[in-house]
Amino acid sequence: MPWAYGIAFQEVIGKERFYEITRKIWTEGGKEAKCIADMLRLPTGNAREVDNTWGIIGEILDGPEIKWDVVEEEDNRVVTRITGCPFLNRAREMGIDPKDTF
């Protein structure tokens, strides 16, 4: 779906505007993820807890194909690298090269 949006909207509104809108969508999605975490009473007190909670929410929303490795981890900072993405997997199955759309 992100690639379909990218292809459809970048030509119409331009790349910068597309990225601006995409950031807003992800920001709102993050707020909703926090609501889900609160509803499920998942911990969000520090970066490690947020990362673990995001993993649970990510699997709920995106399924078991979402995978990542922790690159750096401290109480107040966690850096991760996504290593498995259901959206990327579907794009590849459809023969879409993500480099062509973003």
Phi and psi in degrees as GROMACS dihedral restraints (atoms count N, CA, C in turn):
[ dihedral_restraints ]
;  ai    aj    ak    al  type     phi  dphi    fc
    3     4     5     6     1   -57.0    20    10
    4     5     6     7     1   -37.3    20    10
    6     7     8     9     1   -69.0    20    10
    7     8     9    10     1   -37.3    20    10
    9    10    11    12     1   -63.2    20    10
   10    11    12    13     1   -44.1    20    10
   12    13    14    15     1   -60.9    20    10
   13    14    15    16     1   -44.6    20    10
   15    16    17    18     1   -58.2    20    10
   16    17    18    19     1   -47.3    20    10
   18    19    20    21     1   -64.0    20    10
   19    20    21    22     1   -44.7    20    10
   21    22    23    24     1   -70.9    20    10
   22    23    24    25     1   -42.9    20    10
   24    25    26    27     1   -95.7    20    10
   25    26    27    28     1   -27.4    20    10
   27    28    29    30     1   -61.7    20    10
   28    29    30    31     1   -38.6    20    10
   30    31    32    33     1   -68.5    20    10
   31    32    33    34     1   -32.8    20    10
   33    34    35    36     1   -81.0    20    10
   34    35    36    37     1   -46.6    20    10
   36    37    38    39     1  -109.1    20    10
   37    38    39    40     1    -6.7    20    10
   39    40    41    42     1    89.8    20    10
   40    41    42    43     1   154.9    20    10
   42    43    44    45     1   -65.0    20    10
   43    44    45    46     1   -45.3    20    10
   45    46    47    48     1   -62.1    20    10
   46    47    48    49     1   -45.0    20    10
   48    49    50    51     1   -65.4    20    10
   49    50    51    52     1   -38.9    20    10
   51    52    53    54     1   -59.4    20    10
   52    53    54    55     1   -47.1    20    10
   54    55    56    57     1   -64.4    20    10
   55    56    57    58     1   -38.1    20    10
   57    58    59    60     1   -60.9    20    10
   58    59    60    61     1   -46.5    20    10
   60    61    62    63     1   -65.6    20    10
   61    62    63    64     1   -41.7    20    10
   63    64    65    66     1   -61.5    20    10
   64    65    66    67     1   -42.4    20    10
   66    67    68    69     1   -60.2    20    10
   67    68    69    70     1   -41.2    20    10
   69    70    71    72     1   -64.2    20    10
   70    71    72    73     1   -41.3    20    10
   72    73    74    75     1   -61.3    20    10
   73    74    75    76     1   -46.8    20    10
   75    76    77    78     1   -66.8    20    10
   76    77    78    79     1   -34.4    20    10
   78    79    80    81     1   -62.8    20    10
   79    80    81    82     1   -46.2    20    10
   81    82    83    84     1   -65.0    20    10
   82    83    84    85     1   -37.7    20    10
   84    85    86    87     1   -61.4    20    10
   85    86    87    88     1   -38.0    20    10
   87    88    89    90     1   -63.4    20    10
   88    89    90    91     1   -39.1    20    10
   90    91    92    93     1   -63.8    20    10
   91    92    93    94     1   -41.2    20    10
   93    94    95    96     1   -67.2    20    10
   94    95    96    97     1   -36.2    20    10
   96    97    98    99     1   -61.8    20    10
   97    98    99   100     1   -39.0    20    10
   99   100   101   102     1   -62.7    20    10
  100   101   102   103     1   -40.2    20    10
  102   103   104   105     1   -61.7    20    10
  103   104   105   106     1   -41.2    20    10
  105   106   107   108     1   -64.3    20    10
  106   107   108   109     1   -43.9    20    10
  108   109   110   111     1   -60.0    20    10
  109   110   111   112     1   -43.7    20    10
  111   112   113   114     1   -64.5    20    10
  112   113   114   115     1   -43.5    20    10
  114   115   116   117     1   -61.8    20    10
  115   116   117   118     1   -38.4    20    10
  117   118   119   120     1   -87.8    20    10
  118   119   120   121     1    -0.1    20    10
  120   121   122   123     1    57.1    20    10
  121   122   123   124     1    43.1    20    10
  123   124   125   126     1   -88.4    20    10
  124   125   126   127     1   146.0    20    10
  126   127   128   129     1   -72.5    20    10
  127   128   129   130     1   141.6    20    10
  129   130   131   132     1  -142.1    20    10
  130   131   132   133     1    30.7    20    10
  132   133   134   135     1   -77.0    20    10
  133   134   135   136     1   -25.2    20    10
  135   136   137   138     1  -147.7    20    10
  136   137   138   139     1   178.0    20    10
  138   139   140   141     1   -61.5    20    10
  139   140   141   142     1   -39.3    20    10
  141   142   143   144     1   -62.9    20    10
  142   143   144   145     1   -43.8    20    10
  144   145   146   147     1   -65.1    20    10
  145   146   147   148     1   -41.2    20    10
  147   148   149   150     1   -61.8    20    10
  148   149   150   151     1   -43.4    20    10
  150   151   152   153     1   -62.3    20    10
  151   152   153   154     1   -45.8    20    10
  153   154   155   156     1   -63.8    20    10
  154   155   156   157     1   -42.1    20    10
  156   157   158   159     1   -65.1    20    10
  157   158   159   160     1   -41.9    20    10
  159   160   161   162     1   -60.9    20    10
  160   161   162   163     1   -35.4    20    10
  162   163   164   165     1   -61.2    20    10
  163   164   165   166     1   -42.3    20    10
  165   166   167   168     1   -65.8    20    10
  166   167   168   169     1   -47.6    20    10
  168   169   170   171     1   -66.1    20    10
  169   170   171   172     1   -40.7    20    10
  171   172   173   174     1   -58.9    20    10
  172   173   174   175     1   -41.4    20    10
  174   175   176   177     1   -70.4    20    10
  175   176   177   178     1   -35.1    20    10
  177   178   179   180     1   -63.0    20    10
  178   179   180   181     1   -46.2    20    10
  180   181   182   183     1   -81.0    20    10
  181   182   183   184     1   -38.9    20    10
  183   184   185   186     1  -108.5    20    10
  184   185   186   187     1    -9.8    20    10
  186   187   188   189     1    89.8    20    10
  187   188   189   190     1   177.2    20    10
  189   190   191   192     1   -72.6    20    10
  190   191   192   193     1    -7.9    20    10
  192   193   194   195     1   -76.0    20    10
  193   194   195   196     1   -16.1    20    10
  195   196   197   198     1   -73.8    20    10
  196   197   198   199     1   121.5    20    10
  198   199   200   201     1  -138.6    20    10
  199   200   201   202     1   150.5    20    10
  201   202   203   204     1  -154.9    20    10
  202   203   204   205     1   160.5    20    10
  204   205   206   207     1  -113.2    20    10
  205   206   207   208     1   142.7    20    10
  207   208   209   210     1   -82.4    20    10
  208   209   210   211     1   122.6    20    10
  210   211   212   213     1   -91.4    20    10
  211   212   213   214     1   -38.4    20    10
  213   214   215   216     1  -147.4    20    10
  214   215   216   217     1   138.6    20    10
  216   217   218   219     1  -145.3    20    10
  217   218   219   220     1   125.2    20    10
  219   220   221   222     1  -140.5    20    10
  220   221   222   223     1   170.9    20    10
  222   223   224   225     1   -59.2    20    10
  223   224   225   226     1   -36.4    20    10
  225   226   227   228     1  -105.7    20    10
  226   227   228   229     1     8.0    20    10
  228   229   230   231     1  -159.1    20    10
  229   230   231   232     1   131.7    20    10
  231   232   233   234     1  -133.7    20    10
  232   233   234   235     1   129.6    20    10
  234   235   236   237     1  -113.8    20    10
  235   236   237   238     1   126.6    20    10
  237   238   239   240     1  -123.2    20    10
  238   239   240   241     1   159.7    20    10
  240   241   242   243     1  -125.7    20    10
  241   242   243   244     1   120.5    20    10
  243   244   245   246     1   -70.9    20    10
  244   245   246   247     1   127.6    20    10
  246   247   248   249     1  -115.4    20    10
  247   248   249   250     1   -10.9    20    10
  249   250   251   252     1  -147.0    20    10
  250   251   252   253     1   126.7    20    10
  252   253   254   255     1  -138.2    20    10
  253   254   255   256     1   122.0    20    10
  255   256   257   258     1   -63.0    20    10
  256   257   258   259     1   -32.4    20    10
  258   259   260   261     1   -68.6    20    10
  259   260   261   262     1   -43.1    20    10
  261   262   263   264     1   -65.0    20    10
  262   263   264   265     1   -40.9    20    10
  264   265   266   267     1   -60.4    20    10
  265   266   267   268     1   -43.9    20    10
  267   268   269   270     1   -65.4    20    10
  268   269   270   271     1   -40.5    20    10
  270   271   272   273     1   -60.6    20    10
  271   272   273   274     1   -45.4    20    10
  273   274   275   276     1   -62.1    20    10
  274   275   276   277     1   -41.2    20    10
  276   277   278   279     1   -60.7    20    10
  277   278   279   280     1   -31.1    20    10
  279   280   281   282     1   -88.6    20    10
  280   281   282   283     1     2.4    20    10
  282   283   284   285     1    78.2    20    10
  283   284   285   286     1    20.0    20    10
  285   286   287   288     1   -92.6    20    10
  286   287   288   289     1   129.3    20    10
  288   289   290   291     1   -92.9    20    10
  289   290   291   292     1   113.5    20    10
  291   292   293   294     1   -58.3    20    10
  292   293   294   295     1   -25.5    20    10
  294   295   296   297     1   -64.8    20    10
  295   296   297   298     1   -23.4    20    10
  297   298   299   300     1   -80.6    20    10
  298   299   300   301     1   -13.9    20    10
  300   301   302   303     1  -112.3    20    10
  301   302   303   304     1   -14.4    20    10
